[in-house]
Amino acid sequence: MRAVPRYNWTRRLGIVLVVSVLAGCVRGDESTTVDAGPLPRFGAVAAIETPAAPGAGEPWLHPEPDGTVLMSWLEPSAEGHALRFSVLDGDVWGPVRTVVSRANLFVNWADFPSVIRLPDGSLVAHWLQRTGPDTYAYGVRLARSTDDGETWSAAVAPHTDETQTEHGFVSLFPGPVAGSVRAVWLDGRNYAVPDADQPFMTLRHAIIAANGSLSEEQELDPWTCDCCQTSVAATDGGIVAAYRGRTRDEIRDIRVVRSTVDGWTEPAVVHDDGWVISACPVNGPAIDANGSLVTVAWFTAASDSPRVMLAFSDDGGESFGSPIQVAGSGEIGRSLGRVDLVLTHDGVALVSWLHEREGTAALMLAALDSTGSRSGTTVVPQLDGGRATGFPRLALRGDRVLLAWTEPGDPSRIRLVGMPLDRE
């Protein structure tokens, strides 16, 4: 197994561009404009205590149909590490459930587990498990629960290869039959092919039935970036998956593939940023959808200009309008990316990201519509911008925004905050 290069792009930036973080936007000649509701204003930030134990990290938020929010995380256990979760109902947490506790879980700041609820009420969890001695030899495991997480099925892998290579950066979404789940992930099996001509990570997909059987395992893109998160959204025409692609010339821009009645589409670039980078930036996109309206947020440092971008589609992700610049670099710091995204019911995109400021970082949040109009706030003015903070996760519960992240320390802790959305 090769060592995946993780690239610190901030070390190669020698210029500072004066671009406002929360004012102005960059658009091309073409645009996608959709009717949206009034831009919300963000209310006061309030801390929310969590049931995660000291040493916990890598939180994941999953909004439930009934207005509750499921949060999963990793924390130390007697065996090694455990994947646990709880459900927040109002201001009250439900019981903490354990999905799995093992000595060989792969714990990583950028590649983290998740727990989702399917339409039939069952839960599906994924985690990462070491398959060999190499640093990035690990595979994906999934399990299902029909009793709200008290018990879990035997674990299955969505990939059938037995290579000791990297398999991760998973996105789960409901499958076509009750109790089934679809998964897309980055797959490194090609690195195990002897004498391969410039092997690449690939994007793959499979359906896992309620009984754990696999079908439709297939390659969706043969050339992807090594270690940027994937993200999926459901439209009224099918699923759209967003991820960072890669070319032989080391251009690593954001792509999408769509599931249709005729199968998966060929990969398409959301916008031709032209970011040439010789190693993985560890900075994946986020996508959300409402009907045929789709939004994608991502980070790029093309032309040595680090920035967060946002693009809208009004045709289910088949095409995207010219991107809007959410945040750039200027006198008050530069964008670090690590984006997340939620699309409101009336077509407003809520985007979170980290922004470097005077040697530290700030957690930012903005609301934007397809015209580029915006409102914004600094959620946390000062936090650690290093890897240990991970990727803050964003969720919308009614008219309340939630953000969760890892606070580094000895021990680390999970931080969760909420703030109301004011539309008046």
C-alpha positions, 0 to 999 in steps of 0.5 A: 500500500502506498503512503497517500500524500497529504498536502498542506497547501498553506505552506506554498502560498506566498501572496495575500489577496485582498478579498472580502470574506463576507461581502461581494461575490464572484460570478461568470457570464452564466448564472442559475437564479432561483426564487428563494425566501428572505435571507435569515439572520443568525441569532445568538450562539448557545453552547449545547452539552453533549453526552460524548465522553472525554477524548471523543472526536469526529462528530457527525450530525444526521437530522431526523424526520421528526425534528430530532438530530442524531449525533454520532462520534468516536471515543476511547473504549476499553477495547480501543475505540468505540463508535457511539451515538445519541439523539437530541430531542429539544434540549434533551439527549436520549440514551447513548448507544454503542455501534461497535467497539474494537481495537482495530478501528481506523481513527482519522481526523478527515475520514470519519464514521456516520449513522443514518436513519432509513425511511423504514425506521432502521439505522445504518452505521458505517465505520472504518476498520484496519485490514493490514499493517500499512498506515492506510490499509483499511476497509469500510464496514456497515451494520444495521439496527432495527431497535434504535441501536440497542443491537446491531447486525453482523458487519459487512463490507460494501467492497468485495476486493480483498486488497490491503488498501485504502477504502473510505470517505463514505457517503450513505443514503437510502436504497431502492428497497425498504431496509436497503442502503446505498454507499459511495466511497473512495477505493484504493484497490488499483494501488495493489495492481502490480506494475499499474500505470499511474494508479488512481483512487476510484469512486465506487458504489454498492447497494447493501440489502437489509440482509447484508447482501451486496448488489450493483458494486461498480466503479463510478469514476476511475480517477479521483483525489485520494482523501477528500470527503464525498457527499450525496444529496437526493433530488426528485430525479435521483441521487447526486454524489459530489467528490474531488476528481483528479487528472493525470495532469494533477488537476483536482476540481469538484465533480458530480455523478448522478443516478438516473433511470438509465444508471449512473451518469459519466462524471462532470466537473461542477466548475473548471477551477483548474486547481493543479496540486501534486497531492491531496488537499484533504478538503472535500465538497458538500452537497444538498438538494431540495426537489430539483434544486441542488447546491454544492459548496467546495474549497479551492486554492487554484491560482494560489487563491484559497477560497470557498465557492458555491454553485446552484443547479435548478435541474437536479445537478445536470448543470450548474451556474457560475459559482459564487465566492463565499469566502476568500483571503484578505487582510483578516486571514484566508479560507481553510475550507472544511466546508459543510452545507445545508439547503433550506426548504425555500432555497437558501444555502447555509455554508460553514467553513474555517477561516484562518485569523492571526495564527488561529481560526474562526468557524464561519457561517453564511446564508446565500441565495443564487443571486449572491445575496448573503448574510453571515456570522462568526460562530466561534471567533477563535479555535484551533485550525489544525487537523485535530479540530477535524471537519465541523458538521452542520445541521438544520433543525426547524429554524435552529442551526447546529454545528459540531466539531472536535475541540483538541486537548488532553483529552479532546472534547466534542463541542456543539452549538446552536443558533436560531434563524431569524427571517424577519 
